[in-house]
Amino acid sequence: QQLLVEWNPTQVATASEQAACIPELIERQVERTPEEVAVISVAEQVSYRELNERANQLAHYLRAQGVGAEVLVGVLMERSVEMVVALLGVLKAGGAYVPLDLLYPPERLSFMLEDAGLRVLLTQQRHASTFASHGAQIVCLDSDWPVIAQHSTANPRSNITSDNLAYVIYTSGSTGQPKGVAIRHHSTVTMLRWALSLYSEEELACVLASTSICFDISIFELFAPLSCGGKLVVAENALQLPTLAAAQAVTLINTVPSAMAELLRIEGLPASVRTVNLAGEALPHRLAQEVYEQASVEKLYNLYGPTEDTTYSTFALIERGSEKAPPIGRPLLNTQGYIVDKEMRVVPVGVAGELYLGGEGLARGYLARPELTAERFVPHPFSEEAGARLYRTGDLARFLKGGEIEYLGRLDRQVKIRGFRIELGEIEAALLSRPGVQDC
């Protein structure tokens, strides 16, 4: 038990030192570096001041449409500066964004629109007609911008608290339909504070933003650099990097191991990259050392965390030349990890058990699914804090000597495809809905 206390850090900045919500972190940076470049896309680049003013105009417009605390706003955008404006505008308005991916099947997007009860959908004119029948107010950031631009460029006065929702990300569900994970501002700001304490401003100077906004590692890519004066280079995906004009400025890449393996195969890693984050899939030892064969790479982090615990829960700095399998490391600040048996008893060091997570990063729960929330987020048996919970990850793991955690696999039938969680029950439900399929 004493080791668990030592291995689960709980230090946190005081409330006066912490921004309560994501926009506050970015607005503070705008004041420090208004004319520095904030976002670069294939089509344009904008400064911190321009990004902030455009997001403010959208926020004031959205407020006039009734968007405020706990109101969910869909974001279905091509990857561009406009997409970043949309996400930040929703947050500044006090709402929570629900990311939607244009590459998703129409049926899945329709379900997410209905399940989230979206009142507003931000998109672009060429995609508006596809979702005209869903009842949400459709706002096209391109064709509607002349109206939006009439609103104030000043920062909106905040009407939300750290306990309000920031976003809802849908993950695969074992019953045949995806489920929305509801994340508060407090949890996201806690993760960002950890990131800003670990990574230097030089490391975050120029970050590749290549991950779908429907995948939660995008939260790090988008908001960590914008909280410390860094640049975002927006790409369609990680493999587009070699073709980008800004490729040689990128200092940090945050992606999944399978994408990194392909980048290395095509010799697409720029010499400017100093730090690599790999997450979303198990990191093979061989790949980790191949990354270090790139002369410019100084640090490689293996990161682990489910969407239900706000992007990242544990991290490990992998050693160059290491001969052991990469561990998933130690919990982030304000995150706790416990490895227990079926009776919720802590197992000894070296013994496998299920990994449970606790701390400031835990999601509020699953959107409109109280039974599933109660099943996966359980009372915390090792805490004296009233209402404390642990999240059952379904991951098999063990503590190594010294406190690092080794990932051993899944306890259920969930699989990962390029980092995305897939519940095989969802695939089976889709197959069983087809005429002529009796069983699968």
C-alpha positions as CSV (number, residue, x, y, z in Angstrom):
1,Q,0.0,0.0,0.0
2,Q,2.9,2.4,0.8
3,L,4.3,1.8,-2.7
4,L,1.0,2.6,-4.3
5,V,1.0,6.0,-2.5
6,E,4.5,6.7,-3.7
7,W,3.7,5.6,-7.3
8,N,0.5,7.6,-7.6
9,P,1.4,11.3,-7.6
10,T,-1.3,13.7,-6.4
11,Q,0.4,17.0,-6.4
12,V,-1.6,19.8,-8.1
13,A,-1.2,23.5,-8.7
14,T,-3.3,25.6,-6.4
15,A,-6.6,26.9,-7.7
16,S,-5.3,30.4,-8.1
17,E,-2.5,29.1,-10.4
18,Q,-4.8,27.1,-12.6
19,A,-7.0,28.3,-15.4
20,A,-10.4,26.9,-14.9
21,C,-11.2,26.2,-18.5
22,I,-9.4,25.6,-21.8
23,P,-10.0,29.1,-23.4
24,E,-8.4,30.8,-20.4
25,L,-5.1,29.0,-21.1
26,I,-5.1,30.1,-24.7
27,E,-6.3,33.7,-24.0
28,R,-3.4,34.2,-21.6
29,Q,-1.1,33.1,-24.4
30,V,-2.7,35.5,-26.9
31,E,-1.9,38.3,-24.5
32,R,1.8,37.2,-24.4
33,T,2.4,36.5,-28.1
34,P,-0.5,38.1,-30.2
35,E,1.5,38.4,-33.4
36,E,3.2,35.0,-33.3
37,V,1.9,32.4,-35.8
38,A,-0.6,30.0,-34.1
39,V,-1.9,27.8,-36.8
40,I,-0.6,26.8,-40.2
41,S,-2.6,24.8,-42.8
42,V,-2.1,24.1,-46.5
43,A,-4.3,27.1,-47.4
44,E,-3.4,29.8,-44.8
45,Q,-1.7,30.7,-41.5
46,V,-3.0,32.9,-38.7
47,S,-1.5,34.6,-35.7
48,Y,-2.7,34.1,-32.1
49,R,-4.5,37.4,-32.3
50,E,-6.3,36.5,-35.6
51,L,-7.2,33.0,-34.3
52,N,-8.5,34.5,-31.0
53,E,-10.6,37.2,-32.8
54,R,-12.2,34.8,-35.2
55,A,-13.0,32.3,-32.5
56,N,-14.5,35.2,-30.4
57,Q,-16.7,36.3,-33.3
58,L,-18.0,32.7,-33.6
59,A,-18.5,32.4,-29.9
60,H,-20.6,35.6,-29.7
61,Y,-22.6,34.4,-32.7
62,L,-23.1,31.0,-31.1
63,R,-24.3,32.6,-27.8
64,A,-26.9,34.5,-29.8
65,Q,-28.1,31.1,-31.1
66,G,-28.5,29.8,-27.5
67,V,-25.2,28.0,-27.1
68,G,-24.0,28.1,-23.5
69,A,-23.0,25.8,-20.7
70,E,-23.8,22.1,-21.3
71,V,-25.0,22.7,-24.8
72,L,-23.5,20.3,-27.3
73,V,-22.4,21.6,-30.7
74,G,-21.3,19.3,-33.5
75,V,-18.1,20.1,-35.5
76,L,-17.9,18.4,-38.9
77,M,-15.1,20.2,-40.7
78,E,-12.4,19.6,-43.2
79,R,-9.0,19.9,-41.5
80,S,-8.1,23.6,-41.7
81,V,-7.7,26.8,-39.8
82,E,-11.5,26.9,-39.8
83,M,-11.7,23.6,-37.9
84,V,-9.5,25.1,-35.1
85,V,-11.6,28.3,-35.1
86,A,-14.7,26.1,-34.8
87,L,-13.5,24.1,-31.8
88,L,-12.2,27.1,-29.9
89,G,-15.3,29.1,-30.7
90,V,-17.6,26.5,-29.2
91,L,-15.5,26.4,-26.1
92,K,-15.4,30.2,-25.8
93,A,-19.2,30.3,-26.2
94,G,-19.4,28.0,-23.1
95,G,-20.6,25.0,-25.1
96,A,-19.1,21.5,-25.5
97,Y,-18.0,20.3,-28.9
98,V,-18.9,16.9,-30.4
99,P,-16.3,16.0,-33.1
100,L,-17.6,14.4,-36.2
101,D,-15.4,12.9,-39.0
102,L,-16.2,13.3,-42.6
103,L,-14.7,9.9,-43.3
104,Y,-17.2,8.2,-41.0
105,P,-20.1,6.3,-42.6
106,P,-23.3,8.4,-42.9
107,E,-25.2,6.0,-40.7
108,R,-22.7,6.4,-37.9
109,L,-22.7,10.2,-38.2
110,S,-26.5,10.3,-38.2
111,F,-26.6,8.2,-35.0
112,M,-24.1,10.5,-33.3
113,L,-26.1,13.6,-34.3
114,E,-29.3,12.1,-32.8
115,D,-27.7,10.5,-29.7
116,A,-26.0,13.7,-28.7
117,G,-29.2,15.8,-29.3
118,L,-27.1,18.4,-31.1
119,R,-28.8,21.8,-31.4
120,V,-26.1,23.3,-33.6
121,L,-23.8,21.8,-36.2
122,L,-20.7,23.6,-37.5
123,T,-19.7,22.6,-41.0
124,Q,-18.9,24.0,-44.4
125,Q,-21.3,24.7,-47.2
126,R,-20.4,21.8,-49.4
127,H,-21.3,19.4,-46.6
128,A,-24.4,21.1,-45.3
129,S,-27.0,19.4,-47.5
130,T,-26.0,15.9,-46.2
131,F,-27.3,16.7,-42.7
132,A,-30.1,19.1,-43.5
133,S,-32.8,16.6,-42.3
134,H,-31.4,16.1,-38.8
135,G,-33.0,19.1,-37.1
136,A,-29.9,20.8,-35.8
137,Q,-29.2,24.4,-36.8
138,I,-26.5,24.2,-39.5
139,V,-23.9,26.9,-39.4
140,C,-21.4,27.0,-42.4
141,L,-18.2,28.7,-41.4
142,D,-17.4,29.6,-45.0
143,S,-20.7,30.9,-46.4
144,D,-22.1,32.2,-43.1
145,W,-18.9,34.0,-42.1
146,P,-20.0,37.5,-43.3
147,V,-22.8,37.3,-40.7
148,I,-20.6,35.8,-38.0
149,A,-17.9,38.5,-38.7
150,Q,-20.3,41.2,-37.6
151,H,-20.0,40.1,-34.0
152,S,-17.4,41.4,-31.5
153,T,-13.8,40.3,-31.6
154,A,-13.5,40.7,-27.8
155,N,-13.1,37.7,-25.5
156,P,-16.6,36.6,-24.3
157,R,-17.2,36.8,-20.6
158,S,-17.0,33.3,-19.3
159,N,-20.2,31.8,-18.1
160,I,-18.9,28.3,-17.3
161,T,-17.0,26.6,-14.6
162,S,-14.4,23.9,-14.6
163,D,-17.1,21.3,-14.0
164,N,-18.9,22.1,-17.2
165,L,-18.4,19.9,-20.3
166,A,-15.6,20.7,-22.8
167,Y,-16.3,17.9,-25.3
168,V,-17.9,14.6,-25.9
169,I,-16.0,12.0,-28.0
170,Y,-17.7,8.9,-29.3
171,T,-16.0,5.5,-29.0
172,S,-17.0,2.1,-30.2
173,G,-19.7,0.3,-28.2
174,S,-20.1,-3.5,-27.6
175,T,-23.9,-3.3,-28.1
176,G,-23.7,-2.2,-31.7
177,Q,-23.7,1.6,-31.3
178,P,-21.0,4.1,-30.3
179,K,-21.1,5.7,-26.9
180,G,-20.2,9.3,-26.0
181,V,-17.5,10.0,-23.4
182,A,-18.2,13.3,-21.6
183,I,-15.1,15.2,-20.5
184,R,-15.1,18.3,-18.2
185,H,-12.9,21.3,-18.6
186,H,-11.2,20.5,-15.3
187,S,-10.0,17.1,-16.6
188,T,-8.6,18.6,-19.8
189,V,-6.9,21.5,-18.0
190,T,-5.3,19.0,-15.6
191,M,-3.9,17.0,-18.5
192,L,-2.6,20.2,-20.2
193,R,-0.9,21.4,-17.0
194,W,0.9,18.1,-16.9
195,A,2.0,18.5,-20.5
196,L,3.3,22.0,-20.0
197,S,5.2,20.8,-16.9
198,L,6.8,17.9,-18.9
199,Y,7.5,19.3,-22.3
200,S,9.6,22.5,-22.9
201,E,8.4,25.4,-25.0
202,E,11.1,24.4,-27.5
203,E,9.6,20.9,-27.8
204,L,6.1,22.3,-28.3
205,A,7.3,25.1,-30.6
206,C,5.8,23.4,-33.7
207,V,3.5,20.4,-33.3
208,L,2.0,18.4,-36.1
209,A,-1.8,18.3,-35.7
210,S,-2.6,15.3,-37.8
211,T,-5.0,13.2,-35.7
212,S,-8.8,13.1,-36.3
213,I,-10.6,15.3,-33.7
214,C,-12.7,12.2,-33.0
215,F,-9.6,10.6,-31.5
216,D,-8.7,12.0,-28.1
217,I,-4.9,12.3,-28.6
218,S,-5.9,15.3,-30.8
219,I,-6.6,17.2,-27.5
220,F,-2.9,17.2,-26.7
221,E,-2.0,18.2,-30.3
222,L,-4.4,21.1,-30.5
223,F,-4.4,22.7,-27.0
224,A,-0.9,22.0,-25.5
225,P,1.1,24.1,-28.0
226,L,-1.6,26.8,-28.1
227,S,-1.2,27.1,-24.3
228,C,2.5,28.0,-24.5
229,G,3.1,29.9,-27.7
230,G,3.7,27.0,-30.1
231,K,2.5,26.5,-33.6
232,L,0.0,23.9,-35.0
233,V,0.7,22.5,-38.4
234,V,-2.7,21.1,-39.5
235,A,-2.4,18.0,-41.8
236,E,-4.9,15.5,-43.1
237,N,-2.9,12.7,-41.5
238,A,0.6,12.0,-40.3
239,L,1.7,10.6,-43.7
240,Q,1.0,14.0,-45.3
241,L,3.9,15.5,-43.3
242,P,6.7,15.1,-45.9
243,T,4.6,17.1,-48.4
244,L,3.9,20.1,-46.2
245,A,5.7,23.4,-46.7
246,A,6.1,23.7,-42.9
247,A,7.4,20.1,-42.4
248,Q,10.9,21.2,-41.6
249,A,9.6,23.4,-38.7
250,V,7.9,20.6,-36.9
251,T,9.5,19.8,-33.5
252,L,7.1,17.3,-32.0
253,I,5.0,14.5,-33.5
254,N,2.1,12.9,-31.6
255,T,0.7,9.9,-33.3
256,V,0.1,6.1,-33.2
257,P,2.8,3.5,-33.7
258,S,1.4,2.2,-36.9
259,A,1.6,5.7,-38.5
260,M,5.1,6.3,-37.2
261,A,6.2,2.9,-38.7
262,E,5.0,4.0,-42.1
263,L,6.6,7.5,-41.7
264,L,9.9,5.8,-41.1
265,R,9.4,3.4,-44.0
266,I,8.9,6.3,-46.4
267,E,11.7,8.3,-44.8
268,G,9.2,11.0,-44.0
269,L,10.4,12.2,-40.6
270,P,11.8,15.8,-40.9
271,A,15.2,16.5,-39.3
272,S,13.6,19.2,-37.2
273,V,11.7,16.6,-35.1
274,R,13.2,16.3,-31.6
275,T,10.4,14.7,-29.6
276,V,8.0,11.8,-30.6
277,N,4.9,10.8,-28.7
278,L,3.4,7.4,-29.5
279,A,0.1,6.4,-28.1
280,G,-3.1,4.5,-28.9
281,E,-1.5,1.1,-29.6
282,A,1.0,-1.1,-28.0
283,L,4.5,0.2,-28.8
284,P,6.8,-2.6,-30.2
285,H,10.4,-2.6,-28.9
286,R,11.8,-2.7,-32.4
287,L,9.8,0.4,-33.6
288,A,10.9,2.3,-30.5
289,Q,14.6,1.8,-31.4
290,E,14.0,2.5,-35.1
291,V,12.7,5.9,-34.0
292,Y,15.9,6.5,-32.2
293,E,17.9,5.6,-35.3
294,Q,16.7,9.0,-36.6
295,A,19.6,11.2,-35.6
296,S,17.4,14.3,-34.8
297,V,15.1,12.4,-32.3
298,E,16.2,13.1,-28.7
299,K,13.1,11.8,-26.8
300,L,10.5,9.1,-27.4
301,Y,7.6,8.9,-25.1
302,N,5.2,5.9,-24.8
303,L,1.9,7.2,-23.6
304,Y,-1.2,5.3,-22.5
305,G,-4.7,6.3,-21.6
306,P,-8.4,5.7,-22.5
307,T,-10.7,8.4,-23.6
308,E,-12.5,8.0,-20.3
309,D,-9.4,9.4,-18.5
310,T,-8.7,12.4,-20.7
311,T,-6.2,11.4,-23.4
312,Y,-3.3,10.3,-21.3
313,S,-3.0,8.4,-18.0
314,T,0.5,7.1,-17.9
315,F,3.8,7.9,-19.7
316,A,7.3,6.6,-20.1
317,L,10.4,8.1,-21.6
318,I,11.8,5.2,-23.5
319,E,15.6,4.8,-23.3
320,R,17.7,4.9,-26.5
321,G,19.3,1.4,-26.9
322,S,17.0,-0.2,-24.3
323,E,16.6,-4.0,-24.8
324,K,13.4,-4.4,-22.8
325,A,9.8,-4.1,-24.0
326,P,8.6,-0.5,-23.7
327,P,6.5,0.0,-20.5
328,I,3.5,2.4,-20.4
329,G,5.2,4.0,-17.4
330,R,3.9,5.9,-14.4
331,P,0.7,7.8,-13.9
332,L,0.6,11.5,-14.8
333,L,0.3,14.0,-12.0
334,N,-3.1,13.8,-10.4
335,T,-3.7,10.4,-11.8
336,Q,-3.7,7.1,-9.9
337,G,-3.3,3.6,-11.3
338,Y,-4.2,0.4,-9.4
339,I,-3.7,-3.2,-10.6
340,V,-6.2,-5.5,-8.8
341,D,-7.6,-9.0,-9.0
342,K,-11.3,-9.9,-9.5
343,E,-12.0,-9.1,-5.8
344,M,-10.6,-5.6,-6.1
345,R,-7.5,-6.6,-4.1
346,V,-4.2,-5.0,-5.1
347,V,-1.9,-7.6,-6.6
348,P,1.8,-7.8,-5.7
349,V,4.5,-6.2,-7.9
350,G,5.0,-8.4,-11.0
351,V,1.6,-10.1,-10.8
352,A,-0.9,-9.4,-13.6
353,G,-4.3,-7.9,-12.9
354,E,-6.8,-5.4,-14.3
355,L,-5.7,-1.7,-14.4
356,Y,-8.0,0.7,-12.8
357,L,-7.5,4.5,-13.1
358,G,-8.5,7.3,-10.8
359,G,-7.8,11.0,-10.3
360,E,-8.6,14.4,-11.9
361,G,-8.7,13.1,-15.4
362,L,-11.8,10.8,-15.1
363,A,-14.7,11.6,-17.4
364,R,-18.0,12.6,-16.1
365,G,-19.3,9.4,-17.6
366,Y,-21.0,8.2,-20.8
367,L,-23.5,10.6,-22.3
368,A,-27.1,9.6,-21.4
369,R,-26.0,6.1,-20.3
370,P,-26.2,5.9,-16.5
371,E,-26.1,2.1,-16.4
372,L,-23.0,1.8,-18.4
373,T,-21.4,4.7,-16.5
374,A,-22.1,2.9,-13.2
375,E,-20.7,-0.4,-14.6
376,R,-17.4,1.1,-15.8
377,F,-16.9,3.9,-13.2
378,V,-16.9,2.3,-9.8
379,P,-16.5,3.5,-6.2
380,H,-12.9,4.1,-5.2
381,P,-12.1,1.5,-2.5
382,F,-8.7,3.1,-1.7
383,S,-9.8,6.7,-1.3
384,E,-11.3,8.6,1.6
385,E,-12.6,11.3,-0.7
386,A,-16.4,11.3,-0.9
387,G,-17.7,10.2,-4.3
388,A,-14.2,9.2,-5.6
389,R,-14.3,6.7,-8.5
390,L,-12.1,4.4,-10.4
391,Y,-12.4,3.6,-14.1
392,R,-12.2,-0.1,-15.1
393,T,-10.0,-0.1,-18.2
394,G,-10.3,-3.7,-19.2
395,D,-6.6,-3.8,-19.7
396,L,-4.3,-6.4,-18.2
397,A,-1.2,-5.0,-16.7
398,R,1.4,-5.4,-13.9
399,F,3.7,-3.2,-11.9
400,L,7.4,-3.6,-12.5
401,K,9.9,-3.0,-9.8
402,G,10.3,0.7,-9.4
403,G,6.7,1.5,-10.2
404,E,6.5,1.4,-14.0
405,I,3.5,-0.3,-15.5
406,E,3.7,-2.9,-18.2
407,Y,0.7,-3.4,-20.5
408,L,-0.1,-7.1,-21.2
409,G,-3.2,-7.0,-23.3
410,R,-7.0,-6.9,-23.1
411,L,-9.4,-8.7,-20.8
412,D,-12.3,-8.4,-23.3
413,R,-12.7,-8.4,-27.0
414,Q,-11.8,-4.8,-27.7
415,V,-9.2,-4.4,-30.5
416,K,-7.3,-1.3,-31.8
417,I,-7.1,-0.3,-35.5
418,R,-4.6,2.5,-36.1
419,G,-5.3,3.6,-32.5
420,F,-9.1,3.6,-32.8
421,R,-11.0,1.4,-30.3
422,I,-13.2,-1.2,-31.9
423,E,-15.6,-3.3,-29.9
424,L,-16.0,-6.5,-31.9
425,G,-19.6,-6.7,-30.6
426,E,-20.4,-3.6,-32.7
427,I,-19.1,-5.4,-35.9
428,E,-21.2,-8.5,-35.0
429,A,-24.3,-6.4,-34.5
430,A,-23.8,-4.8,-37.9
431,L,-23.3,-8.2,-39.6
432,L,-26.4,-9.6,-37.8
433,S,-28.5,-6.7,-39.2
434,R,-27.9,-7.9,-42.8
435,P,-30.5,-10.0,-44.6
436,G,-29.4,-13.7,-44.8
437,V,-27.0,-13.6,-41.8
438,Q,-28.2,-15.9,-39.1
439,D,-25.2,-15.8,-36.9
440,C,-21.6,-14.5,-36.9
